[in-house]
Amino acid sequence: MSTLSVTIQYRPVRIGFCVQHDSLDDLDRAIRLTHTFWGGRFNPMIPVGSNEDENKLARALTDIFEVAVLYPVSSTATVDAFIKSFPDLPWPKFERELYIDSPIGKVASFIDVYHPLRSLFEEHIKDKPEPRVSSTLYQWDSVDPLSHILLATFGSYPNRDEIGKDYSGFFVDNLRGQRVEIGKADNLPPDAYGKLTPSALTAFGLDWSGFSPRGDAGFYIGDAGSFDDLINFWNLRAANLDLLFYDLAHKGRLEALKDAYVAELLKRPADPVIGPNRMEFWSRLHEIPNEIDFGHGIIWSVIHDEGIWNGLNVNPRRVYINEQSALASVTDSMTRPSLSFQLPSKPFFKDVAFHQSVMVSVSPLVDPFGQEEFTFRPPHIPELNGYYGRESYLAGREVRSENDGLGIILDLRCNDLTLRALPSRELIVQVFRAFGMRAEPSQAGLIAGRLIKQMGGLQGCRVFKITGVRNLIEKYSSLQAFTRSAAIQIIGQNDPETGQPRFEDFENLFIEQRSNPKLTPEHAFKYLVRNAVFRAGLNLECPYCQLDFWLPLDDIATEVRCELCGNSLNITGQLHDRDWAYRRSGLFGRQDHQEGSVPVVVTLQQIDTIMSDKMIYTTAMKIDPITANVAPCETDFVIVGRNNYQRKTPLAIGECKGRKEITEQDVGNLARIADAFARTRIEPFIVFAKTTSFTQDEIARCQQAQGQYGSRVILLSARELEPYFVYERTEKEFEIRSTAISLEDLARATQNIYFDLRPKM
């Protein structure tokens, strides 16, 4: 048993409120409901239309906000159909309701505002001679033309008849608040933006992680009665942008609030990078209206359909209640490891009446050492939520894939957690299945996987970087024996004229602990023998059949049996002039050259060095179509990386060769597989690797796999595979970055080395 440090975040469950498009009644009800939950103002509003074109925005919002559950504000056929199209987001509880019946009345399904409200009460009001905080519940007439933006900005609660709870009274009474009426003709209070309102309460005590390139505070310019503008305004605020709504048609009523908020924003200290304060203005209008006069430093952003939610503009940051570390025990089972730990102390109140659920986000810092075939860090592919739940948590409805781990929707009473590691190969099989392809391990893949295991993992395969090692394995068949001195000469690539080894390129290669600063051919050979690539024996002559035969060290005795004729012989007379003779053993004793495994493991080892612990992999897989437009074929390996800055999961498929050529069929098969992955979720790459050099014809063929998506092809020759640092040799010839840390880096470098050559002058 070993231990592993994990990071635990307690987070509100992010609910996507599905509203019928153009229904302001639906939108108002959803906004009231969301204000009853902790983190409610960060829940997106999902406008659902009647066809796929209208639902592009809805799908983009569901994805970019990493919604955990979808709730139908009004159960219509279109809304229900939309929710059913997300089988990977099942409702985690038996009853599909936000408020469920209990012996004590209605109880919220997810963690509600009782907790932040009581925290405020305990810290600032209870037993204090004068309350240090007070709440404000703004109220208005439903026919007020500003009613929708007042609701979206300040918040309000559903009637008690609807949810069985009087949140309005709870909010005002316990936070020593006041109810403030806003008349239909009244100007909005200038200090309203800073009040403790229902909207502000949902955000109390929350922190956030992540980065959004568009995060300046400011205003949304729009029509207070427009469904589209209200949806945009709410979702931008849900993405953690501090915005106020400004409608030029109601300029008089909004002016005082606008001026006060602008003055507050201008008090912020200047940013050390971008300089003086800026205000960001969002609108569906393409030009700034002449009536807009907010001073200098305005950034005008046009919001258009789903384009703003493509991950490159606004990235909703994850809000969380608390983050702690925990020490987990890792049980090394014969089948798969499991991770068990006590949940850290919870920042919640333990009243029996509040059996609600919270999202517990688990992020292992590293996978267990030496367990490459398993992972506790699955890629962020929500389509696999059900698989992750069944295989990792043994429950399919509560688990959600996240950018850096798994999220589990747990009852607040839960005190411990056990997660099982996922088998890397089976996980990758499920990735292919999610995108319409059937994948299963091939014979070559099983052999390569066993070879990696034999060498102690991918980094134990560094010895195969050495050209002479590969030549030695290739030179002798499984039935041919060779001497230690011959092996060392081949590994050292000795000069035929001087007899001196030409080993400078590998002298600094680290394969294991050694006393000498430089690696030698002899050291490399000993390493191969210790790892059972070769085994020692004797070449003996049978006096009966007069043929030579080889006897392994383990079988040597005074009397042995000739493996060719079966007669027994005494070997003592042959020992005085016999050197040890070596043969390939185990997997390396196969006549099939290990199904081409050596180029595969060398490539995987180099990419593993580049990506560190940010990848899982499997060796060769047979691919067949289910619904995808691919041809039955085989890929030498599959690599799945950690999410990139675009929230996409990098995935690489590879074809590896020794001296054989990359064929046009190889290129076409892998290109079609890459095309089959949805680029909204997966960033596919195609790796062509050779432990020799590429011909010009091969380079031209490989370039054809770039497709319409630009740089996705990676070429790695011996020049890139043999050094420890991938471009250690290549940077001497081309204008490229000397380092790479991702598949994207490798694809960019390939462009400059092979396709759009940039040689050093």
C-alpha positions as a printed Julia matrix, in Angstrom:
761×3 Matrix{Float64}:
   0.0     0.0     0.0
   1.26    3.48   -0.88
  -0.05    7.01   -0.41
  -0.99    9.72   -2.88
  -1.79   13.39   -2.32
  -5.1    14.57   -3.77
  -6.73   17.98   -4.01
 -10.36   18.2    -2.94
 -12.67   21.03   -3.93
 -16.18   21.39   -2.53
 -18.24   23.13   -5.19
 -21.85   24.03   -5.84
 -23.47   21.73   -8.38
 -23.63   23.74  -11.6
 -27.2    23.53  -12.93
 -28.12   24.43  -16.49
 -31.64   25.88  -16.42
 -33.28   24.95  -19.72
 -35.8    27.61  -20.75
 -38.02   27.69  -23.81
 -36.58   30.17  -26.3
 -38.31   33.57  -26.22
 -40.25   32.69  -23.05
 -39.66   35.5   -20.58
 -41.91   33.7   -18.09
 -39.61   30.66  -18.21
 -36.58   32.89  -17.8
 -38.02   34.76  -14.81
 -38.97   31.5   -13.07
 -35.52   30.04  -13.69
 -33.8    33.12  -12.27
 -35.92   32.99   -9.12
 -35.18   29.29   -8.67
 -31.45   29.66   -9.15
 -31.24   32.3    -6.41
 -32.21   29.68   -3.84
 -28.94   27.77   -4.45
 -25.43   28.57   -3.28
 -23.54   29.62   -6.41
 -26.86   30.23   -8.15
 -25.79   33.35  -10.01
 -23.12   31.24  -11.74
 -25.66   28.8   -13.19
 -26.22   29.38  -16.93
 -29.58   29.89  -18.6
 -29.88   27.49  -21.57
 -32.28   28.78  -24.27
 -33.8    25.75  -26.03
 -35.3    26.06  -29.51
 -37.18   23.69  -31.76
 -34.32   22.61  -34.06
 -30.57   22.03  -34.07
 -29.7    25.4   -35.61
 -31.53   27.2   -32.82
 -29.83   24.96  -30.24
 -26.22   25.66  -31.25
 -26.01   28.29  -28.53
 -27.67   25.98  -26.0
 -25.12   23.25  -26.69
 -22.2    25.67  -26.57
 -23.35   27.0   -23.19
 -23.85   23.51  -21.77
 -20.32   22.61  -22.8
 -18.41   25.76  -21.88
 -20.03   26.04  -18.43
 -19.29   22.36  -17.74
 -22.88   21.93  -16.62
 -23.36   19.03  -14.2
 -27.15   18.67  -14.54
 -29.83   20.06  -16.84
 -33.16   21.14  -15.35
 -36.33   21.74  -17.41
 -37.88   24.97  -16.12
 -41.05   24.06  -18.0
 -41.45   20.53  -19.26
 -42.18   20.95  -22.96
 -41.48   18.51  -25.76
 -38.6    20.62  -27.13
 -36.96   21.1   -23.72
 -37.34   17.44  -22.8
 -35.89   16.35  -26.15
 -32.91   18.65  -25.68
 -32.15   17.25  -22.21
 -32.48   13.66  -23.47
 -29.8    14.43  -26.06
 -27.32   14.64  -23.15
 -27.34   11.08  -21.77
 -23.96   11.83  -20.23
 -25.63   14.29  -17.79
 -28.13   12.08  -15.96
 -30.04   13.5   -13.0
 -28.04   12.23   -9.98
 -31.0    11.66   -7.67
 -34.02    9.38   -7.71
 -36.48   12.28   -7.95
 -35.83   14.69  -10.82
 -36.76   17.8    -8.86
 -34.95   20.76   -7.34
 -37.07   20.43   -4.2
 -38.16   17.04   -2.95
 -40.64   15.96   -0.29
 -39.32   14.81    3.08
 -40.82   14.14    6.52
 -40.04   17.76    7.43
 -41.37   19.28    4.22
 -39.63   20.32    1.01
 -35.83   19.9     0.97
 -33.48   21.31   -1.66
 -31.74   18.68   -3.79
 -28.52   20.68   -3.98
 -26.75   22.87   -1.5
 -28.84   26.0    -0.99
 -28.32   29.52    0.38
 -29.05   28.42    3.95
 -25.32   27.79    4.36
 -23.86   31.16    3.24
 -26.75   32.97    4.95
 -26.12   31.2     8.25
 -22.36   31.87    7.94
 -23.11   35.58    7.65
 -25.49   35.38   10.57
 -23.04   33.52   12.82
 -20.12   35.81   12.03
 -21.71   39.25   11.73
 -25.08   39.25   13.49
 -25.44   36.62   16.2
 -24.76   38.01   19.71
 -23.56   41.31   18.23
 -24.9    44.53   19.8
 -25.15   45.99   16.31
 -25.38   43.85   13.17
 -22.35   44.3    10.94
 -24.23   43.36    7.78
 -27.76   43.81    6.55
 -29.56   42.57    3.46
 -31.69   44.37    0.91
 -34.57   42.71   -0.89
 -35.61   44.92   -3.8
 -39.2    44.53   -4.92
 -40.95   45.89   -8.01
 -44.13   45.65  -10.0
 -44.25   42.83  -12.54
 -45.35   45.33  -15.24
 -42.3    47.53  -14.67
 -40.44   47.63  -18.02
 -37.21   47.09  -16.06
 -38.59   44.12  -14.09
 -36.55   41.5   -15.95
 -33.2    43.23  -15.51
 -34.01   44.02  -11.86
 -34.62   40.32  -11.34
 -31.44   39.28  -13.19
 -29.3    41.89  -11.39
 -30.53   41.81   -7.79
 -32.45   38.56   -7.58
 -35.67   37.43   -5.99
 -37.16   34.18   -4.69
 -40.0    31.88   -5.78
 -43.26   31.95   -3.81
 -43.51   29.62   -0.86
 -46.38   27.82   -2.58
 -44.05   26.77   -5.39
 -41.11   25.31   -3.45
 -42.45   24.94    0.1
 -39.99   27.44    1.62
 -40.16   31.14    2.38
 -36.69   32.19    1.28
 -37.7    35.87    1.17
 -38.62   35.91    4.86
 -35.57   33.82    5.74
 -33.32   36.28    3.86
 -34.79   39.45    5.37
 -35.39   38.28    8.94
 -32.07   36.55    9.61
 -29.87   39.13    7.9
 -31.65   42.07    9.55
 -32.68   43.21    6.12
 -35.16   45.56    4.59
 -37.57   45.37    1.71
 -37.14   48.27   -0.7
 -39.86   49.04   -3.22
 -38.86   50.34   -6.67
 -41.76   52.11   -8.36
 -42.42   51.91  -12.09
 -41.12   55.44  -12.58
 -38.43   55.42   -9.86
 -34.75   55.84  -10.59
 -32.67   52.88   -9.46
 -30.75   53.56   -6.2
 -27.18   54.56   -7.05
 -25.72   52.32   -4.34
 -27.74   49.24   -5.31
 -24.78   47.51   -7.0
 -23.03   47.14   -3.64
 -25.94   45.84   -1.54
 -26.27   42.36   -0.06
 -29.06   41.15   -2.35
 -30.22   37.6    -3.1
 -27.85   37.65   -6.08
 -24.89   38.68   -3.92
 -25.76   36.06   -1.3
 -25.45   33.21   -3.84
 -21.84   34.29   -4.48
 -20.87   34.81   -0.83
 -17.88   32.77    0.36
 -17.04   31.44   -3.1
 -13.64   31.54   -4.74
 -12.82   30.74   -8.34
 -10.1    29.12  -10.36
  -9.15   29.36  -14.01
  -8.59   32.26  -16.35
 -10.83   34.05  -18.81
  -9.24   36.34  -21.42
 -12.36   38.53  -21.31
 -12.95   39.43  -17.69
 -13.21   43.21  -17.33
 -16.1    44.67  -15.35
 -18.48   46.98  -17.17
 -21.93   47.09  -18.77
 -24.25   45.2   -21.06
 -26.0    47.5   -23.52
 -29.33   46.16  -24.67
 -33.1    46.12  -24.54
 -34.56   45.43  -21.09
 -37.44   43.54  -22.67
 -35.41   41.41  -25.1
 -35.15   37.71  -24.3
 -31.82   37.44  -26.19
 -30.3    40.41  -24.36
 -31.42   39.09  -20.99
 -29.98   35.64  -21.72
 -26.68   37.21  -22.8
 -26.57   39.45  -19.73
 -27.28   36.62  -17.31
 -24.76   34.21  -18.85
 -21.97   36.78  -19.02
 -22.49   37.45  -15.32
 -22.64   33.7   -14.7
 -19.22   33.52  -16.36
 -17.92   35.76  -13.54
 -18.06   39.11  -15.35
 -19.23   41.98  -13.15
 -21.7    43.73  -15.45
 -24.69   46.02  -15.04
 -27.46   46.26  -17.64
 -27.92   49.62  -19.4
 -30.88   50.32  -21.66
 -30.74   53.64  -23.52
 -34.53   53.7   -23.65
 -34.53   53.99  -19.84
 -31.47   56.16  -19.5
 -33.1    58.47  -16.96
 -33.88   55.71  -14.48
 -30.49   54.03  -14.86
 -28.19   57.06  -14.98
 -27.53   57.46  -11.25
 -26.71   53.77  -10.82
 -24.52   53.86  -13.92
 -22.55   56.91  -12.74
 -21.98   55.43   -9.28
 -20.76   52.13  -10.72
 -18.41   53.86  -13.19
 -16.95   55.9   -10.33
 -16.39   52.72   -8.35
 -14.67   51.0   -11.26
 -12.35   53.95  -11.79
 -11.12   53.64   -8.22
  -9.47   50.32   -8.99
  -5.66   50.41   -9.13
  -4.17   50.34  -12.62
  -3.24   46.92  -13.94
   0.58   46.56  -14.03
   0.41   44.94  -17.49
  -2.44   46.58  -19.4
  -2.24   49.95  -17.65
  -5.18   52.22  -16.67
  -8.57   50.83  -15.81
 -10.78   49.69  -18.62
 -14.49   48.98  -18.8
 -15.84   46.28  -21.07
 -19.11   46.87  -22.9
 -21.08   43.96  -24.29
 -23.88   44.3   -26.8
 -25.5    42.77  -29.85
 -24.97   46.16  -31.5
 -21.99   46.31  -33.81
 -21.29   50.0   -33.24
 -21.14   52.15  -30.13
 -24.3    54.32  -30.0
 -23.66   58.05  -29.96
 -25.54   58.31  -26.67
 -22.95   56.18  -24.88
 -20.61   58.43  -22.91
 -18.89   56.51  -20.15
 -15.47   58.11  -20.35
 -12.2    56.66  -21.63
 -10.93   53.08  -21.68
 -13.97   51.44  -23.26
 -13.7    47.97  -24.81
 -16.67   47.32  -27.08
 -17.43   43.61  -27.47
 -20.08   42.37  -29.86
 -21.79   39.22  -28.63
 -23.01   37.04  -31.46
 -24.81   33.72  -31.1
 -22.63   30.87  -29.85
 -19.34   32.29  -31.2
 -18.5    34.09  -27.97
 -18.79   30.76  -26.13
 -16.24   28.84  -28.21
 -13.63   28.74  -25.45
 -11.44   31.43  -27.0
 -13.32   34.48  -25.72
 -15.23   33.98  -22.48
 -14.22   31.05  -20.31
 -16.54   30.68  -17.3
 -14.35   30.15  -14.29
 -15.04   27.34  -11.87
 -16.43   28.58   -8.57
 -15.77   26.59   -5.42
 -16.53   26.8    -1.73
 -13.39   25.3    -0.28
 -10.18   23.6    -1.42
  -8.09   21.26    0.72
  -5.53   18.5     0.35
  -5.98   14.96    1.57
  -3.63   12.0     1.85
  -5.13    8.98    0.15
  -4.08    5.36    0.47
  -3.5     3.52   -2.79
  -4.3    -0.17   -2.63
  -2.33   -2.15   -5.21
  -4.82   -4.78   -6.24
  -4.03   -7.57   -8.67
  -6.76   -6.22  -10.92
  -6.45   -2.45  -10.51
  -5.38    0.09   -7.86
  -7.95    1.96   -5.79
  -7.73    5.32   -4.03
  -9.38    5.75   -0.61
  -9.45    8.78    1.67
 -11.42   10.59    4.31
 -13.09   13.73    2.99
 -11.61   16.88    4.55
 -13.66   18.93    6.98
 -16.71   20.38    5.24
 -17.58   24.09    5.31
 -21.28   23.28    5.77
 -23.75   23.12    8.62
 -24.75   19.62    9.69
 -28.42   20.15   10.44
 -30.34   16.95    9.85
 -32.91   18.86    7.82
 -30.41   19.77    5.11
 -29.45   16.52    3.41
 -28.37   18.21    0.21
 -25.76   17.38   -2.41
 -22.54   19.13   -3.29
 -19.96   18.55   -6.01
 -16.73   17.05   -4.68
 -13.93   17.55   -7.2
 -10.99   15.13   -6.86
  -7.69   15.88   -8.59
  -4.84   13.42   -7.97
  -1.55   15.29   -8.31
   0.19   12.26   -9.86
  -0.63    8.71  -10.85
   0.95    5.88   -8.83
   4.55    5.26   -9.85
   5.06    2.19  -12.03
   1.38    1.81  -12.89
   1.36    3.07  -16.48
  -1.48    0.75  -17.47
  -3.86    2.48  -15.01
  -4.79    6.1   -14.34
  -6.6     8.14  -11.73
  -6.52   11.13  -14.11
  -8.92   10.42  -16.99
  -9.21   12.92  -19.87
 -11.99   15.51  -19.81
 -14.51   13.86  -22.12
 -18.04   14.31  -20.72
 -19.35   11.7   -23.15
 -17.64    9.17  -20.87
 -19.34   10.29  -17.64
 -21.3     7.05  -17.41
 -18.2     4.92  -17.97
 -16.2     6.92  -15.41
 -19.01    6.54  -12.9
 -19.5     2.8   -13.36
 -15.82    1.88  -13.44
 -14.31    4.38  -11.02
 -17.05    5.09   -8.5
 -19.31    2.06   -9.11
 -22.27    4.39   -9.71
 -23.11    5.79  -13.12
 -25.23    8.85  -12.34
 -23.18   10.93   -9.9
 -19.78   11.25  -11.66
 -18.78   14.07  -14.01
 -15.65   14.45  -16.1
 -13.69   17.61  -15.34
 -10.68   19.4   -16.77
  -8.29   18.09  -14.12
 -10.02   15.17  -12.45
 -13.41   13.78  -11.57
 -16.35   15.45   -9.88
 -18.75   13.4    -7.78
 -22.14   14.7    -6.68
 -22.3    13.59   -3.05
 -24.7    13.9    -0.15
 -23.34   16.26    2.52
 -23.41   13.36    4.99
 -20.78   11.4     3.03
 -17.46   11.27    4.92
 -15.17    9.1     2.8
 -14.57    8.24   -0.81
 -13.04    5.38   -2.78
 -12.16    5.63   -6.46
 -10.82    2.83   -8.63
  -8.15    3.49  -11.23
  -9.21    3.16  -14.84
  -7.34    0.75  -17.16
  -5.7     2.95  -19.79
  -6.37    0.59  -22.68
 -10.05    0.11  -21.81
 -10.46    3.87  -21.31
  -9.06    4.53  -24.78
 -11.39    1.87  -26.19
 -14.28    3.85  -24.7
 -12.96    7.1   -26.22
 -13.06    5.54  -29.69
 -16.52    4.1   -29.06
 -17.82    7.54  -28.03
 -16.85    8.79  -31.5
 -18.24    5.89  -33.53
 -15.28    3.5   -33.72
 -14.6     0.05  -32.33
 -11.09   -0.42  -30.94
  -9.49   -3.56  -29.55
  -5.89   -4.52  -28.8
  -4.02   -6.27  -31.58
  -1.42   -9.0   -31.25
   1.3    -6.43  -31.96
  -0.12   -4.18  -29.28
  -0.11   -6.92  -26.67
   3.51   -7.75  -27.49
   4.6    -4.09  -27.29
   2.77   -3.68  -23.99
   4.49   -6.72  -22.55
   7.86   -5.45  -23.79
   7.32   -2.14  -21.97
   6.36   -4.02  -18.8
   9.46   -6.19  -19.09
  11.67   -3.09  -19.27
  10.05   -1.53  -16.2
   7.95    1.06  -18.02
   8.43    3.48  -20.89
  11.46    5.22  -19.4
  13.11    1.83  -18.99
  13.03    1.61  -22.79
  15.54    4.43  -23.25
  18.23    1.87  -24.07
  16.48    1.28  -27.42
  17.32    4.85  -28.41
  20.85    3.58  -29.05
  21.3     2.8   -32.73
  23.71   -0.06  -32.0
  21.25   -1.72  -29.62
  18.59   -1.77  -32.31
  21.16   -3.07  -34.82
  22.14   -5.88  -32.45
  18.54   -7.01  -31.97
  17.98   -6.86  -35.72
  21.25   -8.56  -36.76
  20.82  -11.93  -35.06
  17.83  -14.23  -35.36
  16.38  -15.91  -32.31
  18.4   -19.09  -33.11
  21.73  -17.34  -33.61
  24.12  -16.9   -30.7
  26.78  -14.23  -30.38
  29.6   -13.36  -28.03
  29.72  -10.54  -25.56
  32.59   -8.86  -27.44
  30.67   -8.98  -30.73
  27.62   -7.47  -29.06
  29.63   -4.61  -27.54
  31.23   -3.83  -30.91
  27.82   -3.66  -32.6
  26.34   -1.5   -29.83
  29.36    0.81  -29.98
  29.21    0.92  -33.8
  32.97    0.45  -33.83
  34.89    2.03  -36.66
  36.0    -0.81  -38.97
  39.4     0.82  -39.52
  40.33    1.99  -36.03
  38.22   -0.44  -34.02
  37.16    2.43  -31.75
  33.52    2.86  -30.73
  31.51    5.75  -32.19
  29.29    6.25  -29.18
  29.49   10.0   -28.53
  25.8    10.58  -29.25
  24.78    8.29  -26.4
  27.45    8.81  -23.76
  25.19   11.07  -21.71
  22.09    8.91  -22.02
  20.79    7.87  -18.61
  19.36    4.37  -18.46
  20.05    3.5   -14.78
  22.3     4.5   -11.89
  25.99    4.17  -12.77
  29.32    5.12  -11.21
  30.92    6.3   -14.46
  29.77    9.69  -15.79
  29.64    8.36  -19.35
  27.51    5.52  -20.66
  29.52    2.82  -22.43
  28.46    0.07  -24.89
  29.36   -2.52  -22.25
  27.09   -0.85  -19.71
  24.23   -0.83  -22.21
  24.74   -4.54  -22.96
  24.71   -5.47  -19.25
  21.45   -3.54  -18.87
  19.91   -5.53  -21.72
  20.99   -8.83  -20.17
  19.64   -7.88  -16.73
  16.28   -7.05  -18.35
  16.17  -10.41  -20.15
  16.48   -9.0   -23.65
  19.37  -11.45  -24.05
  20.31  -14.43  -21.96
  23.6   -16.22  -21.55
  24.44  -19.79  -22.44
  27.05  -21.95  -24.11
  27.57  -23.08  -27.68
  28.38  -26.79  -27.47
  29.26  -29.52  -29.98
  27.42  -32.83  -29.86
  29.8   -35.76  -30.44
  26.92  -37.92  -31.71
  25.27  -35.78  -34.39
  28.35  -33.53  -34.71
  26.16  -30.42  -34.76
  26.47  -27.33  -32.61
  23.66  -26.48  -30.24
  23.06  -23.73  -27.68
  22.41  -24.41  -24.02
  21.0   -21.7   -21.72
  22.8   -20.94  -18.48
  19.97  -22.27  -16.33
  20.24  -25.73  -17.94
  23.98  -26.22  -17.66
  25.03  -29.37  -15.82
  27.77  -31.98  -16.12
  25.47  -34.21  -18.14
  23.18  -32.49  -20.67
  20.98  -33.67  -23.51
  21.57  -32.5   -27.08
  18.49  -30.59  -28.21
  19.03  -31.77  -31.79
  19.51  -35.56  -31.5
  18.44  -36.2   -27.9
  21.62  -37.99  -26.79
  23.23  -37.24  -23.42
  26.79  -35.95  -23.25
  29.32  -34.84  -20.67
  30.32  -31.22  -21.34
  33.24  -30.8   -18.94
  35.76  -31.31  -21.72
  34.31  -28.4   -23.71
  34.36  -25.76  -20.96
  38.0   -24.69  -21.08
  37.71  -22.85  -24.43
  34.12  -21.65  -24.36
  33.03  -18.0   -23.99
  29.5   -17.23  -22.98
  27.21  -17.11  -25.97
  24.1   -14.94  -25.93
  20.75  -15.2   -27.65
  17.65  -13.08  -27.78
  15.2   -14.25  -25.14
  11.56  -14.01  -24.19
   9.72  -11.55  -26.4
  12.97  -10.81  -28.19
  13.33  -14.49  -28.99
  10.34  -14.31  -31.34
  10.97  -14.69  -35.04
   8.54  -11.86  -35.85
  10.87   -9.1   -34.6
   8.39   -8.42  -31.78
   5.82   -7.32  -34.38
   7.78   -4.08  -34.87
   7.54   -3.15  -31.18
  10.95   -1.48  -30.82
  10.16    1.59  -32.99
   6.82    1.86  -31.14
   8.33    1.87  -27.65
  11.09    4.29  -28.68
   8.46    6.72  -29.99
   6.24    6.36  -26.94
   9.22    6.85  -24.63
  10.21   10.08  -26.37
   6.67   11.49  -26.27
   6.35   10.42  -22.62
   9.52   12.41  -21.87
   8.04   15.44  -23.64
   4.62   15.29  -22.0
   5.81   14.09  -18.58
   2.81   12.81  -16.6
   0.25   14.47  -18.88
  -0.64   11.46  -20.98
  -2.08    7.98  -20.98
  -1.4     5.57  -23.8
  -1.94    2.14  -25.23
  -0.02    0.19  -27.82
  -1.36   -1.07  -31.13
  -5.14   -1.18  -31.6
  -7.33   -2.57  -34.36
  -9.88    0.05  -35.44
 -13.21   -0.75  -37.1
 -16.12    1.55  -37.95
 -19.36    1.63  -35.97
 -20.82    4.87  -37.3
 -17.61    6.75  -38.18
 -16.34    6.92  -41.77
 -13.12    4.96  -41.23
 -11.6     1.89  -42.85
 -10.67   -1.19  -40.8
  -7.03   -0.69  -39.95
  -4.49   -0.7   -37.16
  -2.7     2.09  -35.31
   0.63    1.39  -33.58
  -0.3     3.43  -30.51
  -2.82    5.87  -29.13
  -1.95    8.71  -26.76
  -4.5    10.8   -24.88
  -3.18   13.97  -23.24
  -4.41   16.53  -20.74
  -6.71   19.33  -21.89
  -5.09   22.22  -23.72
  -5.88   25.94  -23.42
  -8.83   25.49  -25.78
 -10.39   22.92  -23.43
  -9.81   20.2   -25.99
  -8.29   16.81  -25.27
  -5.18   16.11  -27.4
  -5.22   12.62  -28.91
  -2.47   11.13  -31.06
  -2.54    8.03  -33.23
   0.72    6.7   -34.61
   2.4     4.62  -37.27
   5.98    3.54  -36.47
   8.54    1.91  -38.76
  12.13    0.76  -38.65
  13.45    0.48  -42.2
  10.13   -0.03  -43.97
   8.34    2.85  -45.7
   5.31    4.78  -44.55
   2.78    3.9   -47.26
  -0.03    5.89  -48.78
  -2.48    3.47  -47.17
  -0.92    4.1   -43.73
  -1.42    7.82  -44.21
  -4.98    7.54  -45.51
  -6.13    5.21  -42.72
  -4.85    7.42  -39.92
  -6.15   10.61  -41.56
  -9.67    9.19  -41.65
  -9.47    8.2   -37.99
  -8.34   11.71  -37.06
 -11.19   13.19  -39.09
 -13.7    11.06  -37.16
 -13.02   12.8   -33.85
 -15.26   15.79  -33.13
 -12.99   18.8   -32.95
 -15.23   20.45  -30.41
 -13.94   17.89  -27.9
 -10.81   16.21  -29.3
  -7.71   17.77  -30.88
  -6.39   14.88  -33.05
  -2.75   14.46  -34.08
  -1.12   11.91  -36.38
   2.4    10.7   -35.57
   4.61    9.08  -38.19
   7.86    7.81  -36.66
  10.9     5.99  -38.02
  14.05    4.8   -36.29
  15.84    5.65  -39.55
  15.2     8.67  -41.82
  12.22    9.7   -43.95
  12.48    9.74  -47.72
  11.15   12.74  -49.63
   8.3    10.59  -50.95
   7.33    9.64  -47.4
   7.36   13.27  -46.28
   5.1    14.24  -49.18
   2.68   11.42  -48.31
   2.57   12.32  -44.63
   1.86   15.96  -45.41
  -1.35   14.9   -47.14
  -2.75   13.92  -43.72
  -2.77   17.55  -42.55
  -6.32   17.87  -43.85
  -8.29   21.09  -43.5
  -7.24   21.69  -39.92
  -3.66   22.83  -40.39
  -0.86   21.4   -38.27
  -1.82   17.99  -36.93
   0.93   15.79  -38.43
   4.05   14.97  -36.38
   7.15   13.42  -37.97
   9.84   11.9   -35.74
  12.93   10.3   -37.27
  15.99    8.81  -35.57
  17.35   12.36  -35.37
  14.45   13.28  -33.05
  13.94    9.93  -31.3
  17.49    9.15  -30.22
  18.48   12.22  -28.15
  17.05   12.74  -24.67
  15.69   16.15  -25.72
  13.67   15.68  -28.87
  15.18   18.53  -30.91
  18.66   18.42  -29.42
  20.17   17.56  -32.8
  17.53   19.06  -35.08
  17.83   22.58  -33.69
  21.36   22.72  -35.09
  19.88   22.49  -38.6
  16.55   24.36  -38.42
  15.04   27.5   -36.96
  12.84   25.83  -34.37
  12.31   25.93  -30.64
  14.73   23.55  -28.99
  12.16   22.21  -26.56
   8.67   20.77  -26.8
   6.18   20.04  -24.05
   3.06   19.09  -25.97
   1.75   17.47  -29.12
   0.97   20.96  -30.44
   4.67   21.86  -30.09
   5.68   18.76  -32.02
   3.23   19.52  -34.83
   4.48   23.11  -35.14
   8.09   21.96  -35.23
   7.27   19.33  -37.87
   5.89   22.08  -40.08
   9.18   23.97  -39.9
  11.43   20.92  -40.26
   9.67   18.91  -42.95
   6.88   20.82  -44.72
   7.76   24.51  -44.63
  11.51   24.21  -44.18
  13.29   26.87  -42.15
  16.96   25.85  -42.25
  19.52   27.8   -40.29
  21.51   30.15  -42.46
